[in-house]
Amino acid sequence: MALENQELRKAGLKVTLPRVKIYQLLERAGEGEHFSAEDIYKLLMETGEDVGLATVYRVLTQFESAGLVSRHHFEGGHSVFELAREDDHDHMVCVKTGRVCEFNDPRLSLLLDEIAEKNGFVIADRTLYLYGQFKDNM
């Protein structure tokens, strides 16, 4: 729990039990796994944690403001969250199943940097979502 406490304090947030529990859930998420506020609430309820849905929303908003999480708006109209990472990565979203696959290709990063430079633009951040279907779902 000490690592979660450090991360929260470093982000300027007071260490509270709901914040620690939510941070731990996000930290344990598998590669490419993204959670909605409702997902997090359900997981907390399953483990017997007494954290309300409004608290989950409030904590996720605080985490986003502090730079601890990234919010994504995939198809379907609801937000999902993942811990903020230093590496550039992008997402492929299956329009049939909702499955999300993260990928990172240095060639794409270089190409985007070249395009930006050619246009006199400096990239501060980027978000790339590819929508389609995985072949195993066709």
C-alpha positions, 0 to 999 in steps of 0.5 A: 500500500505504500506505493499507492500512498506515495503516488497519491501524495505526489499528485497532491491528493490526501490518502484516503481508503477509497482513493487507495482502493480505486488506485489499487484496482487500476494498478492491477488491471491487465494489459489493455484493460480499461474500467468504467466507473461502474466497473470499478464500483462493481469490483469494489462491491464484490470485495466488500468495500463500502464505496459509493458510486458517486465517490468512485466518479469523484475519485476518478475525476480527481485522479484525472485532474492530478494526471494519475489516470487517462480517460478514454471515450470509446464507442458506446458513449461511456468513459473508461479509465486506465492508469496514466503511462509515460509510453505512447500507445494507441487503441484498436476498438472492435465495434462488434464486441467492444474489445479494446487492444492496445498497441505501440508502434515506434514507426507510427510515432515517428511518422506522426512526429514527421507530419507534425514537424512538416506542418510546424506543429509540436505534439503535446499529447495524442490519442488514436483510436482505430475502430473496426473488427478483429478477424476472429469476430467476423 
